[in-house]
Amino acid sequence: MTELGPLDTGFMEMEDADRRVSLGIGTVAIIEGPPPVRDELRGWLDRGLERHARLRQRVRRTPLDLKAPVWEDDPNFDLGHHIRWTALPAPGGESELKELIATELTERLDRDHPLWEVVVVDQLAEDRWAMILKAHHTMVDGISEITLLESFCDPAAGDAGEHRRPSGGRARTGILKRLKEVVQAPVTFPRSAVAAVRTLAPVLYAAIAPADESSLNGPIGRQRRYALARTMLPQVREIAAAFDVTVNDVAVAAITAAYRRLLLSRGEHPTPTELRIVVPVSTRTTEAKLVLDNRVSAVIAHLPIEVDHPVERLIAVHEQIRRHRSRGEADAEKSLLSLSRRLPFGIVAEVFRLAVSFPQRGVVALATNIPGPRHRLTLGGRKITELWPCIPIALRVRTTIAILSYLDRLTFGITGDYDTTPDIDSISASITTEIAVLLAHARDRRASQRPRPVLGSATTRSRHAK
């Protein structure tokens, strides 16, 4: 049995603290052709079961939480607990599918069984069907959720379908490293904790300090809305190259513009300190790519929604994120979570309960970038044409946005509180508009930087001769 880490436990405490919250992470695969029969689907899921023991394990908590919860094999595991079938009402378009996704985001996973499920959605228009994969945030983060989906898919060329075990030398090195940590713990723990807290102080302050009053933060209800924005990854890369920023910077800048327009449409004046956003940062190494767990940290940034010009806003976003990362906030959070493993679990659990019960007013949004597969995925030979990300909302944050790349597309999945975000579609429309505007600026910039023909050159003389 494996103990849950502090972050995994934190997600469980977060869900326990609010009956209106469900912390399942979802991925929707849009697939060509007819849906599978039951035996065919079970064959696909069996592939994942062979790769990931976690799929057969449930969470068991100890009495009074004296010790950390553990993953244990479900003695009554039945794949039927994890499969559901449904169909869209006519006309079976994307609007109907998005309504279904919003409903699925409200449904909690059954803790008596392993924390994942698959929903097969029939009668999607244009000879398509959809598969919704949902797993609890205690079990996966955004990247490992995609790993789980890939494990159900047809094997790619050259994929042996097996995990490599650490070599004996690497395992022995790991044991020696842990022994060294234990011996040095009395000295290094206080020093490391102080350094981590000092680095995280601005983050902690940003999370608890009240921001300016905003309709983006406040109590949330039980129901959800879901919206989608599609952009082409080559175009986003073209923008990033033109202004010497990252693809993530461009995506976050588009989100910043969308929130600015949303607030203006609501009659609210965007101020420099109003939009504090959580930007998760993956700490997953290449060696841990195939592991189902949480390996994320985060920075909390102020997005420049007060800036009106698109390019200036993009550069300001780039500088904000670069500044936060250079301070080592994400690494400090990872370090602090690692250090918390050495504390008695009861203390760690009580800290999380206190944190999630506090009505935070400092953070108003969350945006996470998930790198998806660059190659085509198939299920039973059927092409997966699109992947849509969907993540939960919690802690008074009324909207969250997941950005997922797949093939040549970048898809923004937007989750909102039903009662307070009736205008959620304006967020998706503004994201695509901003990408188009930035692309036009990028191409204008590139055109202005092209060298012009020198007067008197052979090319110019021949043109004049004609």
GULOBA-34892 format. One record per residue: x, y negated, z negated of N, C-alpha, C, CB in turn. Coordinates in steps of 0.02 Angstrom, whole numbers, plus 50000, padded with zeros to 5 digits. Glycine has a CB too. Layout:
residues N
XYZXYZXYZXYZ;...
END
This chain:
residues 466
500425006050000500005000050000500444993850000499525000049938;500224988750036500594982550042500214976850009500734980850116;500554972749970500234967049938500094961549989500664964349880;499554957849979499414951950019499884946449997498674949750012;500114942450045500534936750029500124931050001500914934550090;500454925849974500104920049946499644916649997500604915149919;499884915950059499474912650109498854916850126499884911350172;498954923450133498384927850147497864927350091498634935150154;498104927350029497654926849972497294920049973498034927849907;497664914949993497374908249995496774907850042497894903150017;496814911150099496254911250146495644914750116496454914550212;495774920050077495224923550045494904919249992495464930250015;495304915749953495044911249901494644905549933495614908449858;494874903149990494534897750024493834899850045494934895550085;493774905950070493124908450090492674909650030493204914950131;492964912249975492574913449915492304907049885492994917149863;492664901549894492474895249862491884891849896493064890649862;491704893849957491174890349993490764895450033491474884950041;490154896550013489724901550046489554899650118489084902450007;489694893350138489534891150206490104892350254489344883850206;490644895150229491254895950270491374903250286491854892950233;491564904550349491804911150370492474910150404491294914650418;492984913650379493664912550404493884917950453494154912150346;493454919650500493654924150553493934920250612493064928350576;494504922450638494804919450698494554923450758495594919550694;494324919950809494044923350867494414921950931493324921350875;494404926850976494634926051045494114929251090495344929351055;493914925551141493404927951187493744929351254492824922651196;493684935551277493954937551342493374937651392494314944451338;493454933951448492964934051502493224938951554492864926751533;492814943951571493054949751609492624950951670493074956051564;492944952451726492594953851788492274960851786493074953351848;491734961651825491444968251835490954970351782491984973351838;490744976651783490244979151735490544980351667489924985551762;490144979851614490394981351547490534988851540489894979051493;490924990751489491104997851481490525001751450491734998651438;490555008251458490125012651418490455013551350490005019651454;490095016351303490345016651234490995020651228489825019751189;491035026351261491645030451255492245026851285491545037251290;492125023151339492675019451370492935014051323492445016251437;492485010351291492685005251243493075008251186492075001451217;492835013851160493175017151104493885019251124492775023251081;493975021251186494645022951210495115017051208494605025751280;494855011251228495275005151225495465003451154494914999251258;494965003751108495095001951039495565007051005494445001451000;495525013251027495975018350999496715016651013495815025251029;496835013351070497525011251085497785006551030497565007751154;497355001751010497554997150957497625000650890497054991650952;497185005450876497225009050813497885012950807496635013850806;498125015450864498755019150863499345014450850498865022750930;499285008250872499845003450864499845000050796499814998250918;499254998750768499204994450709498854998050652498844987950726;499235000250603498935003650545498474999050507499485006250499;498594992450512498184987550476497444987950495498444980450488;497294990250556496604990650579496194995750540496584992350652;496535000350505496185005350465496215003650391496495012250477;496454997750374496544996050304496074990450282497274993950291;495844990950220495414985850190495794982550132494734988950166;495514977150107495814973550051495514976149986495714965850058;495944977749938495714979649872496004974949821495904986949855;495554971749782495774967149730495804970849664495294961149724;496254968549620496324971749554495874968249504497064971549531;495684971649450495264968449399495594962149370495114973349343;495194956849366495414950349339495984947249379495624951249267;496124949949438496664947349481497324947049444496474940549507;497454952149403498094952249366498674953549413498074957449311;498534957049468499044958249520498774955949587499254965749522;499214955349635499004953149702498564958449734499624951649746;498074956349775497684961249813498154965249858497134957749855;497924971249877498344975549919497934977949979498614981649879;498294979650032498004983050089498024990550075498374981250156;497454993850079497435001050068497035004250125497125002849999;497195010450141496835013950193496105014650174497145020950206;495655013250221494945014050209494785021550213494525009950262;494585024550157494465031850157493865033750200494365034350086;493425028950214492835030350254492855026650320492195028450215;493455025950348493515022150410493085025250466494255021750433;492695020950498492275023050553492295017450605491535024550530;492535019050664492595013950716491925010650731492885017050780;491375014250720490715011450733490565005350691490195016550720;490895004650632490794998650591491064992350625491134999550523;491484993250674491854987550702491654986050775492584988950699;491114988850798490874987750866490154985550865490954994250910;490004980150901489314978050910489194976550984489154971750866;488564977451005488374976251075487814971151076488154982851110;487844966351122487314961451128487284959251201487434955351081;486764955451218486684953051287486444945751284486174957451327;486644941951333486454934851336485754934251365486964930851377;485374929351342484734927951373484844924651442484294923351328;484354925051485484394921851550484474914251541483764923451594;484864910951583485184913651644485874916851632485264908251695;486074917551570486714920851555487324916751574486744927451590;487264910251568487824905851586488284904351526487564899351614;488754899751537489234898151484488904894651425489794893851512;488364890951438488014887751382487744892951334487434883351408;487444898251361487184903551318487744907151281486774908451359;488304908151316488874911451284489164907251228489414913051336;489214900751239489474896351186489014896151125489574889251214;488364896551136487904896851079488014903251040487174896351103;488124908751075488254915151041488904914851001488284920951092;489424911851031490064911250996489974907150932490594907951042;489594901650937489474897550878489134901550822489034891550896;488674905850841488344910150792488824915150762487744913850824;489244918150804489744923050780490224919850730490124925950839;490374913550739490844910150694490554909250624491034903450722;489904910050616489594909350550489574916050513488904906550557;489654921550549489574928150519490214930450484489374933250572;490154932050420490734934350382490874941750397490624933350307;491514943350396491714950350404491604954250339492454950750427;491444960550346491274964850289491904967050252490874971050312;491974964750190492584966250152492604973450125492644961550094;492054977150133492074984150114492454988350166491374986850105;492604985250222492944988750277493514984350304492434990550334;493944987050347494454982850379494154976650411494844986950431;494524971150406494254964550421494314962650495494594959350378;493984966350538493994964750610493384967950643494654967050644;493194965150701492654968150740492694965750812491974966350709;492354969550856492324967950927491584967650946492704973250970;491394962350982490704961651006490724961651083490374954950979;490374966451113490314966851186489694962851207490264974251210;489794958051253489254953551274489084955051347489454946151265;488484957651358488264959451426487854953751456487844966051424;487724954451522487294949851560487574942751564486614949751529;488234942251569488544935851585488514934851660489284935551560;488324928951682488214927651753488834928951795487984920451763;488734929651860489274930451909489634937151901489764924751904;489254942351884489524949151878490114949351829489754951651947;490004946551770490514946451718490214948751652490824939351711;490654950351605490454951651537490994948751491490344959251523;490864948551428491344945551381491454950251322491094938651356;492044949751294492204953351233492454948451181492724958951246;492114948151125492314943751070492684947851018491694940151038;493314946151007493724949350955493754944550896494434951150981;493584946950838493614942750778493984946450723492904940850755;494454943150691494834946050635494914940650582495534948750658;494934942650519494974937950464495664934650462494824941350397;495664928250441496304924550438496764927550385496164917150422;496494931450339496924935050292497344940250328496494938450238;497104942650385497424948150421497864945750478496904952950447;497664940350511498034937950570498074930350570497694940450634;498564927750608498564920750628498414920550703499254917250611;498464914650733498284914050803498684918450849498354906950825;499344918950837499774922850880499644930350872500504921250866;499594932650809499484939850799498774941950820499594941650726;498304937250822497644938750850497704940550924497164932750841;498114936850961498224938451032498594945051039498614932751067;499064946350994499414952850994498914958550986499944953050938;498434957550941497914962650930497504963750993497464960650872;497304958251025496914958951087497314962651140496724951951114;497954961051147498374964351198498444971851184499064961151200;498414973751120498494980851104497904984951129498574981851029;497324981851140496744985351167496764985751244496104981851145;497164981451274497164980851347497564986451380497454974051368;497484986951446497874991851484498614990351475497684991751558;499034995451467499754994251459500044990651519500125000851447;500464985651506500804982151560501364986551586501084975351537;501604984951646502154988851675502764988651629502334986051746;503034994451614503624994851572503484994651498504084989351589;502834994251479502654994051408502575001151383501994990051397;502995003051337502965009851310502395010651260503615011551277;502125004951237501565005351191501745007351121501065010051218;502385006851103502595008751037502995003151006502995015251038;502965002750940503374997950903504055001050887503024995850837;504554996950892505214999450874505314998650799505774995550913;505565003850769505715003450698506405000350689505685010450665;506504996750633507174993850621507694999350617507174989750557;508264998050643508805002950640509035003650567509395000950685;509385009250553509605010350485510045004750460509965016850480;510495002250504510934996950483510564990650465511434995350537;510044988950507509654982950493509254983750429509184981350552;508984989850418508594991050357509044990350296508274997950358;509664993250300510124992650243510314985450230510754996850255;510404981650284510574974450276510014970850240510694971150344;509374972650258508804969450226508774970950152508164971650259;508924977350133508924979250062509454975450023509034986850055;510054975050052510594971350018510414964050010511244972050058;510084961250060509894954250056509394953050000509594951850123;508904957749993508414957049940508734957749871507854962249948;509214962449865509564963349801509944956949782510044969349804;510254953949832510624947749820510154942149797510994945549883;509554941849828509064936749809508844937749736508464937049856;508744944049716508514945449648509044943249598508354952849639;509684944849612510224943149567510294935549561510884946149591;510214932049616510304924749616509684920949597510534922549684;509104924349590508464920949579508464916149521507934926049569;508744917849461508714913149405509044906449420509044916149345;509534906449465509874900249482509534896749541510604901549497;509394900749593509154897749655508424895749652509264902449712;508014899249611507304897749612507144890549592506944902449565;507394888049534507234881149516507494876149567507514879449447;508114877149591508404872549638508024872449704509134874249651;507834878449729507464878849791506764875849783507404886149814;506454877149726505774874549715505784866949714505494877249650;506274864049680506314856749678506424853749747506884854449631;506874856949786507014854349854506394854949898507594858249886;506034860649893505434861549934504894856549915505174868649927;504784855549850504274850849829504444843749849504174851249752;505094842049845505294835349865505164834249939506044834249850;505304839149980505174838550052504424838350066505494844250090;504044842250028503324842750040502924837050008503064849250013;503244832849968502874827549934502454823249982503354823049896;502734821050039502324817150086501724821150113502744814650143;501824827650123501284831850148500734832550096501544838850167;500934833950033500444834649980500064828249970500784836749915;500414822549974500074816149966499574814950023500594810349963;499784816650084499344815650142498724820050136499714817250207;498794825950105498224830450100497714828250047498464837450083;497954825149993497494823449938497304816149935497794825449873;497714811649966497564804549963496964803050008498174800349985;496454799749983495874798250025496064793950085495334794749984;495824795950143495914791850203495334786850207495964796250267;495364782550258494804778050270494174782250283494954773250329;493614779650264492984783250273492894785050347492384778950249;492734791350360492654793650429492124798950433493324796450455;491744798850488491234803950499491534810750515490754801850555;492194811050524492534817350540492644821650478493184815950574;492584818650419492704822150357492084821650312493324819350321;491894827350282491324827250237491034834150229490794822450263;490494834750191490184841350181489994844550248489574840750136;490054851150251489864854750311489304859750295490474858550342;488914861450346488364866050336488554873150355487764863750375;488054877250364488164884350379488234885650454487584888550352;487894881650496487894882850568488464879350603487234880650598;488614881750664489184879250702488974877350773489744884350703;489384873250804489354871950876490034873850906489184864350890;490034875450970490654877351004490674874251073490714885151009;491234871251089491324868051155492004870051183491274860251149;492084868751248492674871151284492934865751331492504877551324;493594865251336493914860851385494454864851421494214854451352;494454864551487494954868251526495424863351561494614872951578;496064864951559496564861051596497054865951628496934855951549;497414863551678497904867851713498584866751682497914866351789;498914872151663499554871751629500094868451672499784878751609;500144869851738500644866251778500574858751776500614868651850;499954856251773499844849051769500074846251702499104847451781;499934849951649500164847751582500924847751579499864852351527;501234852751609501974852951611502254847151652502214859551640;501904845351705502114839651746502104833151706501664838951809;501594832251665501554826351622502114826451571500864826051585;502224832251540502744832851489503434831251518502754839851459;503564833751579504214832451610504304825051628504294836751673;503764821851650503814814851671503984810251612503164812551702;503734811851553503824807351495504284810351443503164805751464;504634815851460505124819051416504824820751348505724814451408;504244824051349503914826351288503764833751297503254822251273;503434836751249503274843951253502554844951277503374847351184;502404851051298501724852751316501254851751257501674860051342;501494853651197501094852651136500954845351124501454855651076;501444840851137501334833651130500774831251175501974829751145;500774833651237500254831551285499574833951261500404834451356;499534840051238498894842751213498644838751154498964850151195;499084837351106498874833551047498694826351066499434833650994;499044823451114498874816751137498174816651167499384814151188;497994821851205497324822251234496794822851179497264828251283;496954826551127496504827151070496434820451034496754832651021;496994816851027496974810350996496514805651033497674807350992;496574805551099496134801351141495404803351132496344801751215;495284809951128494594812351121494284810051055494564819951125;494674810351001494414808050936494324800450936494884810150880;494764796950969494694789650973494024787851007495284786451012;493894790951065493274789451101492664791751061493284792851169;492734797351025492174799750985491994794650931492344806450953;492504792150896492374787350842492084780850870493014785850804;492344778550926492074772450957491354773350977492494770451018;491184779251004490494780551024490024780850964490444787051063;490304782250905489904782450843489894775650808490174787650796;490194770750839490204764050810490714763150755489544762550783;491224767650753491754767150702492394764350735491884773950669;492724759950700493334756950727493934761150706493414749550703;494304764150754494884768250736495424764050702495174771650799;495664766350645496194762950608496814767350605495964761050537;497414764250594498034768150597498084773950549498604763550585;497744773550491497824778850441497214783550438497934775850373;496744782750485496124786450479496184793750498495604783250522;496564795350549496564802150575497194805850553496524802150652;497124809350495497644813950473497454820850497497734813750394;497894824050533497734830450564498244835750543497714829750640;498014841750529498454847350514498664850550580498104852550468;499314851250590499584854450650499964860650627500054849550691;499664866650631500024872750611500644873850654499564878750616;501164876450622501794877950656501964885250643502374873250630;502064888950697502224896050689502924897050662502144899750757;502994901550614503654903550588503824910650609503674902850511;503464913150658503544920050680504174920850723502924922350719;504584925550705505184927050745505014931850801505744929950700;505474932550848505364937150903505274944250878505944936850952;505644946150826505604952950799504914954350768506144953950746;504564949150747503914950050714503334948850760503864945450654;503464948650825502934946950873502354951850871503224946750943;502484958150856501974963350859501664964950791502254969550889;501824960950740501574962350673500924958450661502114960450620;500424961850632499794958550615499854955650545499194963550619;499964949050541499984945550477499984938050490500614947650435;500064934150438500094926850444500804924450438499654923450390;501034920850488501704917950485501654910850512502234922150526;501314906650474501214899750494501394895050437500484898550517;501614889250456501694883650411501324877850443502464881950397;501414871850419501024866350448501344859650432500304866450423;501194854750473501344847750458500684843950460501874844750508;500654838550422500074834150423500294827450452499754833250352;500024825850509500244819750545499674814750550500504821550615;499864808350553499384803050569499374802250645499564796250533;498814803550676498774802750748498604795450765498244807550779;498944792750816498874785650832498234783950870499484783250872;497664784950838497024783650873496904776150884496454786550834;497314771950851497234764750860497554762250925497524760950801;497984766450956498324764451018497864765551077498984768551027;497794760451118497314760651173497614763451237497044753651187;498254761951252498544764051316498734771451314499154759751333;498544775451364498674782651362499404784551355498404785751425;499854781351393500564783251391500864781151324500954779951449;500694775251300500944773151235500704777851180500724765951220;500084780151187499804784751138500184791451140499054785851151;500344793851200500724800151207501404799551174500804801951281;501764794151187502424793251157502374792651082502764786951186;501854789351057501764788650984501624795550952501194783850968;501234799750986501104806550961501754810450958500594810151006;502154810051011502794813551014503244811450956503154812051081;503274805050942503704802550888503444804850820503754794950890;502784804750811502494806850748502674814150733501744805850748;502554818550780502674825650769503414827050762502384829850827;503834823650802504554824550796504804822450727504924820550851;504544816950702504754814450637504564819350581504434807550623;503964821950584503754826650532504164833050534503014828350540;504304835650593504684841750598505404840850578504644844550669;505684834950592506384833650575506474833150499506624827250608;505924831550463505974831250390505964838150360505394827050362;505814843250400505824850150374505214851950334506424851150333;504644848550346504044849850306503794857050316503484844850324;503784859350379503544866050392503984871250358503504867450468;504644870350362505104875050330505034874850254505834873650350;504914868850227504834868250155504214871950131504794860950135;503664871450170503064875050151503174882550153502474873150197;503524884850204503684891950209504104894150149504054893550275;504584889950130505014891450074504614891850009505574886250068;504154887050000503754886949939503304893049935503344880549936;503014895149991502604901249991503014907349973502264902250059;503634907549999504074913149983504234913249908504724912850024;504364907349881504524906849810503934908949767504744899849792;503324907449790502734909049751502634916549742502114906049783;502954920549786502904927849778503234930249714503224931349838;503684926149686504044928149625503654926349562504734924849623;503114922549570502714920649512502174925849498502384913749524;501924926249436501364930649421500774928949466501164930149347;500444934149493499914932949542499344928849512499644939449569;499184929949448498634926249417498734918749422498554928149346;499354916449413499504909249418499414906849490500234907849394;499674910749538499614908749608498874908349629499994913749654;498474913349609497774913549627497404907549596497444920049604;497564905849534497224900249502497404893649536497414899949427;498024892949559498224886949595497824886249660498974887049610;497744891849696497354891649758496614889949744497404898349795;496334892849691495634891449674495534884049659495404895749614;496004881249622495964874149605496014869849668496514872349555;496474871849713496584867949774495974867949819497184870549812;495664873749828495104874149875494454871349844494984881349897;494424870949778493834868049747493854860449745493744870649676;494434857549757494514850249757494244847449823495264848249747;493784842649821493494840049883493974835549920492854836149867;494394838549963494904834749997494584829750046495384839350034;494864823750049494624818550094495184815650137494294812950055;495774818750132496344815950167496424818450239496964817550131;496224824750252496304827750318495634827850353496614834850314;495614825850416494974825550452494954829950513494834818450472;495504833350531495504837550590496064842650586495564833350654;496024847850628496554852850634496604854650708496404859150591;497224854950732497354857050802497924861950802497504850950848;497824867850831498344872950833498464875250904498154878950788;499094875950922499294877950990499514885250987499854873351018;499184889551026499324896751026499604898851094498684900851008;500234900851098500494903251162500214910051180501264903551161;499854910451235499534916651255499944920351308498844915451281;499674925851333500044929851383500154926051448499664936351398;500744926951476500894923951541500714928651598501634922051545;500584934951581500414939951632499674941451629500834946351623;499414944151683498714946051687498554951851640498524947751759;498024951151601497784956651559497194960051593497584954051488;497144966651583496574970351610496314975151557496774974151674;495684976851564495364981851521495024986951567494844978651471;495264993051566494994998051610495034996051684494274999551592;495564992551701495654990251769495264983851786495454995551816;494844981451741494464975351753494884969351732493794975451714;494904964251774495324958351760495014954051705495424954251824;495434951951658495244946751610495414940051642495614947651540;494894936251660495004930051698495154924151653494394928551741;494874924251593494984918651547495014921151475494424913251554;495354917351433495354918351361495144911851327496054920751335;494644912251284494414906351247494584907151173493644905251257;494914902351142495064902851071494494899751030495724899451054;494354902650972493864899650926494094900750855493154902750938;494144895350818494394895650749493874892550703495084892150743;493904894150638493394891750592493504884550569493374896250532;493014881850534493084875450499492984876750425492564870250526;493294872450383493244873250310493504866850278493644879450285;493434866450212493724861050171493534854050197494474861750170;492904853150215492644846550235492894844250303492814841450183;493304848250337493534846450404492994848750453494234849850421;492674843950486492064845450525492194847850596491644839350528;492814847150619492984849850685493694852650683492934844350740;493794858150719494464860850730494544862450804494584867350686;495154862250828495294863450898495874868350905495454856850935;495764873750942496284878550958496464877851032496064885850941;497104877851047497354877051115497704883551134497834870851122;497454887051184497724893551203497924893551276497204899151190;498544895651289498774896351358498684903551382499524894151365;498474904251444498424910851475498504909951550497734914251459;498994913651579499164912851650499324905551663498574915251696;498954902151708499114895251725498614890351695499144894351800;498264892351643497744888151614497874886851540497054891451622;497684880851519497704878851448496994877351428498184872551436;496734881251380496034880851360495974878251289495674887651368;495554873251279495424870351214494754872951188495434862451217;494764876651133494144879051102493994874651042494204886451081;493414871451042493244866450991492664869050949493054859651024;492774869550883492254871750836492034865750796492514877450790;491384864850788491124859250750490564861350704490894853850796;490454857350653489884858150609489254856250648489954853850545;488734860350643488144859350685487794852750669487654865150674;487684851150606487294845250588487654838750600487094845750516;488324838650591488684832350595489074831450660489164831850537;489044836350705489404835750768488954837350828490024840350769;488384833850834487954835050892488264832750957487284831550883;488774828450952489114825751012489764829451027489264818351002;489804835851009490424839651018490644840051090490334846750990;490174840051138490364840551208490754834451232489744841351251;490674828751197491054822851216491804823751201490794816651179;491964828051151492664829451137492984833151195492734833451071;492644838351219492924842251275492974838051338492494848551288;492464833951352492494829651412493064824651408491824825951420;493184821851348493714816951340494404820051347493664813551273;494484826351326495124829751333495304830551406495114836651299;494834832951447494984833851519495094827151553494404837651553;494724822051532494814815351561495514812651545494284810451534;495724813551483496384810951463496954814551500496484811751387;496894821051510497404824651548497444821951619497244832251549;496864820551649496854817851717497174810951719496134817451744;497034806851669497324800051666498084800451657497004795951608;498314804651612499034805351601499384808151663499164809851541;499054812651698499344815451759499434809951812498904821151787;498954805551819499004800051867499584795451848498344796051870;499664794051783500224789851761500894793351774500164788151685;500914799951762501524803751774501734803551847501444810951751;501254804251891501404804151963501594797151987500814806752003;501274792151958501474785251974502194783951951500994780151942;502354786351893503024785451866503544788951910503074788151794;503384795051931503844798751974503924795352041503594805951983;503374792752069503414789352134503834783052129502714787652158;503784779452073504164773252066504904774452056503894769252007;505084780652035505784782252023506134785352084505834787051965;505754786552138506064789352198506514784152231505524791752248;507104786252252507554781452286507254779352353508254784652297;507284772752367507024770252431507584770252483506744763052422;507394771052547507904771052601508294764452602507564772152670;508944764952611509374759052613509324755952682510124760952597;509214749252685509134745652748509774746452790508994738052735;509694748352851510264749252896510494756452900510834744952873;510164760952861510344768052865510114770952931510044771952806;510364776852946510194780153009509444781253014510554786753016;509124783152958508404784252958508034777852974508164787152891;508254772352943507914765952954508014763553025508174760652905;508634764353052508774762053121508344765853171509514762853138;508274772553160507884776453207507144774453205507964783853193;506904772653143506204770653137506084764053175505994769953062;506574759353167506504752853202506554753853277507054747853179;506974758653298507064759753370506414762153401507624764753384;506004765953363505364768353388504864762653392505084773953343;
END
